[in-house]
Amino acid sequence: MSINLIDDGNAWAPSSCTLPTEDQPLRVVEFDSFFSHDAVSLSWVSPNQLRIDVRADPAAASRAASLAVREAGCCSFFTFALTISAGAVDLVVSTAETHATVLAALGARAERLIAGATR
């Protein structure tokens, strides 16, 4: 894949992503919906690791898991860890230094959408 249809000034899908070009806009919509409705906050653990606090709701946790599994299938440079403990749900997204800029762009998009969400 060499075309990036999700470049809106915050591109985060590098050419190594194997998601078919025609499916990219749909995945962006899924991430945007997740960030706007299910994500509560985020914090940077390191430049290569982003923690997203997810609403402590079974449906939100399920959506986070589903999105993580599917994204790991096309962007194998990401590692996802979903933790559910003591009434909290966290999704940690990690990558190697070589893809830190991709994670930074994803984090910037998430921050923007979380900040604009009305809950």
Backbone as JSON, one array per atom type, in Angstrom:
{
  "sequence": "MSINLIDDGNAWAPSSCTLPTEDQPLRVVEFDSFFSHDAVSLSWVSPNQLRIDVRADPAAASRAASLAVREAGCCSFFTFALTISAGAVDLVVSTAETHATVLAALGARAERLIAGATR",
  "N": [[0.84, -1.17, 0.0], [0.68, 2.14, -0.92], [-0.69, 4.46, -0.99], [-2.14, 6.9, 1.05], [-5.06, 7.34, 2.36], [-6.0, 8.48, 4.63], [-4.87, 10.85, 5.28], [-5.17, 13.69, 6.79], [-3.76, 15.84, 7.53], [-2.85, 14.9, 9.86], [-1.56, 12.41, 9.46], [-1.33, 8.98, 10.12], [-1.03, 6.46, 9.22], [1.37, 4.53, 8.01], [3.26, 3.53, 5.04], [3.76, 0.86, 5.46], [1.52, -0.28, 6.5], [-0.93, -2.73, 6.02], [-3.62, -2.63, 5.53], [-6.25, -2.69, 3.25], [-6.5, -0.12, 0.8], [-9.09, 0.89, 0.23], [-10.42, 0.33, 2.57], [-9.35, 1.93, 4.49], [-10.53, 4.55, 5.12], [-12.81, 3.71, 6.55], [-11.73, 2.5, 8.81], [-10.56, 4.7, 10.01], [-12.85, 6.12, 10.76], [-13.81, 4.35, 12.67], [-11.76, 4.48, 14.64], [-11.98, 7.22, 15.25], [-14.58, 7.31, 16.31], [-14.24, 5.63, 18.53], [-12.32, 7.15, 20.01], [-13.84, 9.45, 20.47], [-16.12, 8.57, 21.87], [-15.57, 6.41, 23.64], [-13.02, 6.63, 24.77], [-11.51, 8.18, 27.55], [-9.36, 9.63, 28.57], [-5.87, 10.28, 27.87], [-2.43, 9.35, 28.19], [1.08, 9.79, 27.92], [3.3, 7.25, 28.22], [5.84, 6.8, 27.37], [7.81, 7.99, 24.56], [7.26, 5.94, 22.83], [5.05, 4.67, 23.73], [1.69, 4.78, 24.49], [-0.94, 5.42, 26.68], [-4.34, 4.84, 26.88], [-7.13, 5.75, 28.6], [-10.08, 4.07, 29.04], [-13.63, 4.16, 29.01], [-15.14, 2.6, 31.77], [-16.81, 0.27, 30.94], [-18.51, -2.57, 29.76], [-19.19, -2.73, 26.97], [-17.62, -0.7, 25.84], [-15.05, -1.63, 26.46], [-15.08, -3.95, 24.95], [-15.26, -2.89, 22.33], [-12.79, -1.58, 22.24], [-11.04, -3.78, 22.41], [-11.73, -5.21, 20.07], [-11.08, -3.36, 18.04], [-8.33, -3.1, 18.52], [-7.39, -5.73, 17.98], [-7.99, -5.97, 15.25], [-6.52, -3.82, 14.18], [-3.9, -4.52, 14.85], [-3.63, -6.59, 13.12], [-3.22, -5.46, 10.61], [-1.35, -3.5, 10.94], [1.32, -4.4, 12.01], [3.37, -3.35, 13.46], [2.42, -2.14, 15.67], [1.72, -2.77, 19.11], [-0.74, -3.89, 21.27], [-2.18, -3.62, 24.48], [-4.68, -4.54, 26.54], [-6.03, -3.74, 29.57], [-7.96, -4.66, 32.29], [-8.98, -3.8, 35.35], [-9.85, -3.46, 38.73], [-12.16, -1.87, 38.25], [-11.32, -0.2, 36.22], [-10.38, 0.5, 32.83], [-7.82, 0.16, 30.57], [-6.09, 0.89, 27.58], [-3.13, 0.2, 26.17], [-0.94, 1.35, 23.78], [1.78, 0.44, 21.93], [4.94, 0.84, 20.23], [7.85, 0.33, 18.17], [10.84, 2.38, 18.17], [11.24, 3.17, 15.53], [8.73, 3.62, 14.52], [7.67, 5.61, 16.05], [6.8, 8.17, 15.29], [4.46, 7.62, 13.97], [2.85, 6.68, 16.03], [2.8, 9.02, 17.53], [1.3, 10.71, 15.86], [-1.13, 9.34, 15.85], [-1.73, 9.59, 18.57], [-2.0, 12.38, 18.77], [-4.28, 12.79, 17.22], [-6.11, 11.35, 18.76], [-6.04, 12.84, 21.19], [-7.14, 15.28, 20.34], [-9.75, 14.51, 19.61], [-10.73, 13.37, 21.99], [-10.66, 15.59, 23.67], [-12.58, 17.18, 22.45], [-14.9, 15.8, 22.84], [-18.19, 15.37, 24.08], [-19.48, 14.34, 27.02]],
  "CA": [[0.0, 0.0, 0.0], [1.47, 3.35, -0.94], [-1.59, 5.61, -0.91], [-2.66, 7.1, 2.4], [-6.32, 8.07, 2.26], [-6.4, 9.09, 5.9], [-4.01, 12.0, 5.53], [-5.93, 14.91, 6.98], [-2.85, 16.7, 8.26], [-2.36, 14.1, 10.98], [-1.43, 11.06, 8.93], [-0.72, 8.03, 11.04], [-0.91, 5.15, 8.59], [2.53, 4.5, 7.13], [3.13, 2.64, 3.89], [3.86, -0.54, 5.89], [0.18, -0.75, 6.87], [-1.46, -3.6, 4.96], [-5.07, -2.49, 5.38], [-6.55, -2.26, 1.88], [-6.73, 1.31, 0.65], [-10.52, 1.22, 0.29], [-10.89, 0.14, 3.94], [-8.73, 2.89, 5.4], [-11.46, 5.55, 5.69], [-13.71, 3.07, 7.52], [-10.97, 2.31, 10.05], [-10.43, 6.03, 10.62], [-14.14, 6.4, 11.39], [-13.87, 3.52, 13.88], [-10.88, 5.08, 15.64], [-12.57, 8.5, 15.67], [-15.72, 7.0, 17.18], [-13.68, 5.13, 19.78], [-11.74, 8.27, 20.75], [-14.89, 10.41, 20.85], [-17.16, 8.01, 22.74], [-15.12, 5.42, 24.62], [-11.79, 7.06, 25.44], [-11.74, 9.22, 28.56], [-8.15, 10.45, 28.61], [-4.69, 9.56, 27.45], [-1.16, 9.83, 28.74], [2.26, 9.21, 27.28], [4.18, 6.51, 29.11], [7.12, 7.11, 26.75], [7.53, 8.34, 23.16], [6.86, 4.74, 22.1], [3.96, 4.0, 24.44], [0.56, 5.66, 24.77], [-2.0, 4.77, 27.46], [-5.65, 5.44, 26.7], [-8.11, 5.34, 29.6], [-11.33, 3.76, 28.37], [-14.78, 4.1, 29.91], [-15.27, 1.29, 32.43], [-18.09, -0.24, 30.45], [-18.22, -3.76, 28.97], [-19.26, -2.49, 25.53], [-16.45, 0.1, 25.47], [-13.9, -2.54, 26.51], [-15.21, -4.84, 23.8], [-14.89, -2.13, 21.14], [-11.34, -1.37, 22.3], [-10.4, -5.06, 22.08], [-11.98, -5.51, 18.66], [-10.29, -2.44, 17.23], [-6.92, -3.45, 18.71], [-7.1, -6.97, 17.27], [-8.02, -5.72, 13.81], [-5.43, -2.93, 13.82], [-2.66, -5.29, 14.93], [-3.59, -7.44, 11.94], [-2.74, -4.75, 9.41], [-0.2, -2.67, 11.32], [1.98, -5.28, 12.96], [4.36, -2.6, 14.24], [1.76, -1.75, 16.92], [1.38, -3.77, 20.1], [-1.83, -3.42, 22.1], [-2.42, -4.34, 25.74], [-5.92, -4.1, 27.18], [-6.02, -4.14, 30.98], [-9.19, -4.39, 33.02], [-8.64, -4.06, 36.74], [-10.4, -2.57, 39.75], [-13.11, -0.93, 37.68], [-10.69, 0.66, 35.22], [-10.01, -0.13, 31.57], [-6.74, 0.9, 29.9], [-5.54, 0.33, 26.36], [-1.79, 0.71, 25.94], [-0.48, 1.14, 22.41], [3.23, 0.56, 21.9], [5.61, 0.61, 18.95], [9.3, 0.51, 18.19], [11.26, 3.75, 17.88], [11.13, 3.45, 14.09], [7.35, 4.03, 14.23], [7.22, 6.55, 17.09], [6.08, 9.29, 14.68], [3.11, 7.12, 13.67], [2.14, 6.69, 17.3], [2.6, 10.43, 17.9], [0.19, 11.22, 15.06], [-2.34, 8.71, 16.39], [-1.99, 10.22, 19.86], [-2.49, 13.75, 18.54], [-5.67, 12.66, 16.77], [-6.89, 10.93, 19.92], [-6.15, 13.98, 22.1], [-8.07, 16.25, 19.75], [-11.11, 13.98, 19.66], [-11.12, 13.23, 23.39], [-10.9, 16.95, 24.18], [-13.8, 17.72, 21.85], [-16.04, 14.93, 23.14], [-19.12, 15.75, 25.13], [-19.91, 13.12, 27.71]],
  "C": [[0.88, 1.23, 0.0], [0.61, 4.59, -0.87], [-2.15, 5.7, 0.5], [-3.91, 7.97, 2.32], [-6.73, 8.74, 3.56], [-5.52, 10.27, 6.27], [-4.86, 13.25, 5.58], [-5.08, 15.93, 7.72], [-2.29, 16.01, 9.48], [-2.25, 12.64, 10.55], [-0.78, 10.15, 9.96], [-0.64, 6.63, 10.46], [0.27, 5.17, 7.63], [2.34, 3.5, 6.0], [3.23, 1.17, 4.28], [2.52, -1.1, 6.38], [-0.38, -1.57, 5.71], [-2.98, -3.54, 4.81], [-5.35, -2.02, 3.95], [-6.97, -0.79, 1.83], [-8.2, 1.69, 0.8], [-11.09, 1.06, 1.69], [-10.35, 1.18, 4.92], [-9.7, 3.93, 5.96], [-12.42, 4.97, 6.73], [-13.0, 2.86, 8.86], [-10.78, 3.64, 10.76], [-11.71, 6.39, 11.35], [-14.25, 5.59, 12.68], [-12.99, 4.09, 14.99], [-11.48, 6.39, 16.16], [-13.74, 8.28, 16.61], [-15.24, 6.5, 18.53], [-13.11, 6.27, 20.62], [-12.81, 9.22, 21.26], [-15.87, 9.87, 21.88], [-16.66, 7.11, 23.87], [-13.86, 5.82, 25.38], [-12.08, 8.23, 26.37], [-10.56, 10.18, 28.62], [-7.0, 9.63, 28.06], [-3.47, 10.16, 28.11], [-0.04, 9.1, 28.02], [3.11, 8.54, 28.34], [5.62, 6.76, 28.68], [6.82, 7.53, 25.31], [7.04, 7.16, 22.33], [5.66, 4.04, 22.72], [2.92, 5.02, 24.9], [-0.48, 4.87, 25.55], [-3.3, 5.55, 27.28], [-6.57, 4.88, 27.78], [-9.46, 5.23, 28.91], [-12.44, 3.75, 29.42], [-14.88, 2.69, 30.48], [-16.65, 0.74, 32.15], [-17.79, -1.47, 29.58], [-18.24, -3.52, 27.46], [-18.06, -1.68, 25.05], [-15.2, -0.76, 25.47], [-13.91, -3.49, 25.31], [-14.81, -4.13, 22.51], [-13.38, -1.88, 21.1], [-10.6, -2.65, 21.89], [-10.55, -5.38, 20.6], [-11.12, -4.63, 17.75], [-8.81, -2.78, 17.33], [-6.55, -4.7, 17.93], [-7.03, -6.71, 15.77], [-6.87, -4.82, 13.36], [-4.09, -3.65, 13.87], [-2.51, -6.21, 13.72], [-3.07, -6.76, 10.7], [-1.52, -3.88, 9.7], [0.56, -3.41, 12.43], [3.06, -4.58, 13.79], [3.75, -2.07, 15.54], [1.6, -2.98, 17.81], [0.32, -3.16, 21.0], [-1.94, -4.27, 23.35], [-3.65, -3.73, 26.39], [-5.91, -4.65, 28.61], [-7.33, -3.72, 31.62], [-8.94, -4.79, 34.46], [-9.27, -3.02, 37.64], [-11.3, -1.48, 39.17], [-12.54, 0.03, 36.67], [-10.33, -0.16, 33.98], [-8.96, 0.76, 30.9], [-6.32, 0.14, 28.65], [-4.19, 1.0, 26.15], [-1.37, 0.34, 24.53], [1.02, 1.42, 22.4], [3.74, 0.32, 20.49], [7.1, 0.77, 19.13], [9.63, 1.96, 17.85], [11.07, 4.12, 16.41], [9.72, 3.9, 13.69], [6.79, 4.99, 15.28], [6.45, 7.73, 16.5], [4.65, 8.89, 14.32], [2.27, 7.15, 14.94], [1.86, 8.12, 17.76], [1.41, 11.03, 17.14], [-1.14, 10.63, 15.53], [-2.73, 9.35, 17.71], [-2.53, 11.63, 19.72], [-3.95, 13.73, 18.09], [-6.57, 12.29, 17.94], [-7.09, 12.09, 20.89], [-7.18, 14.98, 21.63], [-9.52, 15.77, 19.89], [-11.61, 13.79, 21.09], [-11.47, 14.59, 23.97], [-12.21, 17.53, 23.66], [-15.05, 16.94, 22.17], [-16.9, 15.52, 24.25], [-19.66, 14.48, 25.74], [-20.98, 13.45, 28.71]]
}
